[in-house]
Amino acid sequence: MSELPRLTTRVGHADWGDNRFRGHSVGDQLAGNTDLWSLIALAVGHRRLSPLERAVLDDLVTCGCAADPRIWPLKAVRLASAWGHAAPGLCAGLLATNGAHGPLSVRASAESFLEIAGELGKHGDDAKLEEIVATRLADPERRFHGFGVAAREVDERAITFARCLERRGVAIGAAWSLFVRIEATTRKLRGISANFGGTMAATFLDLGLTPAQLPAFVLTVLYPSLVANAHEGAEQAPAVLRELPAGAIEYLGVPPRLSPRAQR
């Protein structure tokens, strides 16, 4: 029998009296001087974040609070928490947002920005950018992640976050600068505004994160809205979400029948 491959890890080690996290002693190096954002950054193999970077991410979380339970991923949270427990609701929310909305979409936005930056090169002018954007918008097989807002002209979350950056006097990075230029082009060509997914992607790229590292950060940004609905959903535990009223159900299948034994 061949020996099975040994799986290695660099994320942690449980030791007597201490734990190690990404090569750091929890007790001696991390405890008391490491914030949540830096722990998440370390978790995905990135560096610790500066106070300004952490403040920008705090703004991103706040601006991203959209907890209306009518938003479809949050409907899944309500449904799963209707039995009186918040944890299943959170799990449902994490699964729902890992689809077309949330982490995968933001990652796709980041990958798109990097591709466009590569096509533009160092001295790409606005005419070249317009050509690239027009090609992507015209491709029916390719969704232009990061742009397009449902049911309204602009994404209020993106606008509010841009104001926060301005108030903080944050230096504009390469990804954010390109993001702004792309939005100006999509507006010109199709009247399409940037959405909050594009906002997150540009922000994370300017922190030096790779597209593969983004999902953990995206989920953290979305977490307050998920928690709010999971908690209230469990608190209310509405029976209507656990079982539909009989009057709302119409059976269209084979009529019920007795078994031969029951007919005797």
C-alpha positions as CSV (number, residue, x, y, z in Angstrom):
1,M,0.0,0.0,0.0
2,S,1.5,3.3,-1.0
3,E,2.0,6.0,1.6
4,L,-0.5,8.8,1.5
5,P,0.8,12.3,0.9
6,R,1.4,14.4,4.0
7,L,-0.4,17.7,4.2
8,T,1.5,20.6,5.4
9,T,0.3,23.9,7.0
10,R,1.8,27.3,7.7
11,V,-1.3,28.8,9.3
12,G,-0.9,27.6,12.9
13,H,0.4,25.3,15.5
14,A,-1.1,24.4,18.9
15,D,1.7,24.3,21.5
16,W,1.7,23.8,25.3
17,G,1.0,27.2,26.9
18,D,0.8,29.1,23.6
19,N,-0.4,29.0,20.0
20,R,1.3,30.1,16.9
21,F,-0.5,31.9,14.1
22,R,1.2,32.4,10.8
23,G,4.6,32.1,12.4
24,H,3.8,34.5,15.3
25,S,3.4,33.6,19.0
26,V,-0.1,34.5,20.0
27,G,0.8,35.1,23.6
28,D,4.1,37.0,23.1
29,Q,3.7,38.7,19.7
30,L,0.0,39.1,18.7
31,A,-2.0,39.4,21.9
32,G,-2.7,43.0,22.9
33,N,-1.2,44.7,19.9
34,T,-2.8,43.1,16.8
35,D,-6.2,44.2,15.4
36,L,-8.8,42.1,13.6
37,W,-7.9,43.4,10.1
38,S,-4.3,42.6,10.5
39,L,-5.1,39.1,11.7
40,I,-7.2,38.6,8.6
41,A,-4.4,39.9,6.5
42,L,-1.9,37.6,8.2
43,A,-4.4,34.7,7.8
44,V,-4.3,35.0,4.0
45,G,-0.5,35.4,3.9
46,H,-0.4,39.2,3.7
47,R,1.3,41.7,6.0
48,R,0.0,43.6,9.0
49,L,-2.0,46.7,8.0
50,S,-1.2,50.3,9.0
51,P,-3.6,52.4,11.1
52,L,-4.7,54.4,8.1
53,E,-5.3,51.2,6.1
54,R,-7.4,49.7,8.9
55,A,-9.4,52.9,9.2
56,V,-10.2,52.8,5.4
57,L,-11.4,49.2,5.8
58,D,-13.6,50.3,8.8
59,D,-15.1,52.9,6.5
60,L,-15.7,50.2,3.8
61,V,-17.6,48.0,6.3
62,T,-19.7,50.9,7.5
63,C,-20.5,52.2,4.0
64,G,-21.4,48.6,3.0
65,C,-24.1,48.2,5.6
66,A,-27.2,47.2,3.5
67,A,-29.2,45.0,5.8
68,D,-32.6,45.2,4.2
69,P,-33.9,41.6,4.4
70,R,-35.6,42.0,1.0
71,I,-32.1,41.8,-0.6
72,W,-32.0,38.2,-1.9
73,P,-28.9,36.8,-0.1
74,L,-30.4,38.2,3.2
75,K,-33.6,36.3,2.5
76,A,-31.6,33.1,2.8
77,V,-30.3,34.3,6.1
78,R,-33.8,34.9,7.4
79,L,-35.0,31.6,6.1
80,A,-32.2,29.6,7.8
81,S,-32.5,31.4,11.1
82,A,-36.3,31.0,11.3
83,W,-35.9,28.0,13.6
84,G,-34.6,30.3,16.4
85,H,-30.8,29.9,15.9
86,A,-28.6,32.6,14.3
87,A,-25.7,30.3,13.4
88,P,-27.5,28.5,10.5
89,G,-28.6,31.9,9.2
90,L,-25.0,33.1,9.1
91,C,-23.9,29.9,7.3
92,A,-26.7,30.3,4.7
93,G,-25.7,34.0,4.2
94,L,-22.0,33.0,3.6
95,L,-23.1,30.4,1.1
96,A,-25.5,32.7,-0.7
97,T,-23.0,35.6,-0.9
98,N,-20.3,33.3,-2.4
99,G,-22.3,33.0,-5.5
100,A,-22.9,35.7,-8.1
101,H,-22.8,38.4,-5.4
102,G,-20.1,38.9,-2.9
103,P,-16.6,37.3,-2.8
104,L,-16.5,35.7,-6.2
105,S,-17.8,38.9,-7.9
106,V,-15.3,41.1,-6.1
107,R,-12.5,38.7,-7.0
108,A,-13.6,38.8,-10.7
109,S,-13.7,42.6,-10.5
110,A,-10.1,42.7,-9.2
111,E,-8.9,40.2,-11.9
112,S,-10.6,42.4,-14.5
113,F,-8.8,45.6,-13.3
114,L,-5.5,43.8,-13.4
115,E,-6.2,42.6,-16.9
116,I,-7.2,46.0,-18.1
117,A,-4.1,47.6,-16.5
118,G,-1.9,45.0,-18.3
119,E,-3.6,45.8,-21.6
120,L,-3.2,49.6,-21.1
121,G,0.5,49.4,-20.1
122,K,2.2,52.3,-18.4
123,H,1.2,55.0,-20.9
124,G,-2.3,53.9,-22.0
125,D,-4.4,56.9,-22.9
126,D,-8.1,57.4,-22.5
127,A,-8.7,56.4,-26.2
128,K,-7.1,53.0,-25.6
129,L,-9.0,52.6,-22.3
130,E,-12.3,53.4,-24.1
131,E,-11.5,50.8,-26.8
132,I,-10.9,48.1,-24.1
133,V,-14.0,49.0,-22.1
134,A,-16.2,49.1,-25.2
135,T,-15.0,45.6,-26.2
136,R,-15.8,44.2,-22.7
137,L,-19.2,45.9,-22.6
138,A,-20.1,44.5,-26.0
139,D,-19.2,40.9,-25.2
140,P,-22.4,39.0,-24.4
141,E,-20.5,36.1,-22.8
142,R,-18.6,38.3,-20.4
143,R,-20.0,40.1,-17.5
144,F,-18.2,43.4,-16.6
145,H,-17.9,42.8,-12.9
146,G,-17.7,46.0,-10.7
147,F,-20.0,48.0,-12.9
148,G,-23.8,48.2,-13.2
149,V,-26.2,49.0,-10.4
150,A,-29.6,47.3,-9.8
151,A,-32.8,49.4,-9.8
152,R,-31.1,52.7,-9.4
153,E,-28.6,55.0,-11.3
154,V,-25.8,54.9,-8.8
155,D,-24.7,52.8,-5.8
156,E,-25.0,54.9,-2.7
157,R,-22.4,52.7,-0.9
158,A,-19.7,53.5,-3.5
159,I,-20.5,57.2,-3.4
160,T,-20.4,57.3,0.5
161,F,-17.1,55.5,0.6
162,A,-15.5,57.8,-2.0
163,R,-16.5,60.7,0.3
164,C,-14.8,59.0,3.3
165,L,-11.6,58.6,1.3
166,E,-11.7,62.3,0.4
167,R,-12.3,63.3,4.0
168,R,-9.4,61.2,5.2
169,G,-7.1,62.6,2.5
170,V,-6.1,59.1,1.4
171,A,-3.6,59.1,-1.4
172,I,-5.2,57.5,-4.5
173,G,-3.5,54.3,-5.5
174,A,-3.1,52.8,-9.0
175,A,-6.1,50.5,-8.8
176,W,-8.4,53.2,-7.5
177,S,-7.2,55.6,-10.2
178,L,-7.9,53.1,-12.9
179,F,-11.3,52.2,-11.3
180,V,-12.3,55.9,-11.5
181,R,-11.2,56.1,-15.2
182,I,-13.1,53.0,-16.1
183,E,-16.3,54.3,-14.5
184,A,-16.0,57.6,-16.4
185,T,-15.7,55.5,-19.5
186,T,-18.7,53.2,-18.8
187,R,-20.8,56.2,-18.0
188,K,-19.8,57.8,-21.2
189,L,-20.5,54.8,-23.4
190,R,-23.5,53.2,-21.7
191,G,-24.5,55.4,-18.7
192,I,-23.3,52.6,-16.3
193,S,-22.1,53.5,-12.9
194,A,-19.7,51.5,-10.6
195,N,-21.1,49.3,-7.9
196,F,-19.8,48.6,-4.4
197,G,-18.1,45.4,-5.6
198,G,-15.8,47.4,-7.9
199,T,-15.2,49.8,-5.0
200,M,-14.1,46.9,-2.8
201,A,-11.9,45.4,-5.5
202,A,-10.0,48.6,-6.1
203,T,-9.6,49.3,-2.4
204,F,-8.2,45.8,-1.7
205,L,-5.8,45.9,-4.7
206,D,-4.4,49.1,-3.4
207,L,-3.7,47.4,-0.1
208,G,-1.4,45.0,-2.0
209,L,-3.8,42.1,-1.8
210,T,-4.1,39.6,-4.6
211,P,-7.5,38.5,-6.1
212,A,-7.2,35.1,-4.4
213,Q,-6.8,36.9,-1.0
214,L,-9.9,39.0,-1.3
215,P,-12.8,36.6,-0.3
216,A,-12.0,36.7,3.4
217,F,-12.0,40.5,3.4
218,V,-15.2,40.7,1.4
219,L,-17.0,38.4,3.8
220,T,-15.8,40.6,6.7
221,V,-17.2,43.7,5.0
222,L,-20.6,42.0,4.5
223,Y,-20.6,40.4,8.0
224,P,-22.6,43.1,9.9
225,S,-25.5,42.9,7.5
226,L,-25.5,39.1,7.8
227,V,-25.3,39.2,11.6
228,A,-28.1,41.7,11.9
229,N,-30.5,39.5,9.9
230,A,-29.4,36.3,11.5
231,H,-30.0,37.7,14.9
232,E,-33.3,39.3,14.2
233,G,-34.5,36.3,12.2
234,A,-33.7,33.9,15.1
235,E,-35.3,36.3,17.5
236,Q,-38.5,36.5,15.5
237,A,-38.5,32.8,14.4
238,P,-41.6,33.4,12.2
239,A,-43.6,30.2,11.6
240,V,-44.5,31.4,8.1
241,L,-40.8,30.9,7.1
242,R,-40.7,27.4,8.6
243,E,-44.0,26.1,7.1
244,L,-46.3,27.5,4.5
245,P,-50.0,27.9,5.4
246,A,-52.1,25.1,4.0
247,G,-54.1,27.6,2.0
248,A,-51.0,28.7,0.1
249,I,-50.3,25.2,-1.2
250,E,-52.0,23.6,-4.2
251,Y,-51.3,19.9,-4.8
252,L,-51.1,19.0,-8.5
253,G,-49.8,15.4,-8.2
254,V,-51.4,12.0,-8.2
255,P,-54.5,11.8,-5.9
256,P,-53.9,9.8,-2.6
257,R,-54.8,6.1,-2.7
258,L,-55.0,3.2,-0.2
259,S,-52.6,0.3,-0.4
260,P,-54.1,-3.1,-1.2
261,R,-53.6,-4.1,2.4
262,A,-55.4,-1.1,3.7
263,Q,-58.3,-1.8,1.3
264,R,-59.0,-5.2,2.9
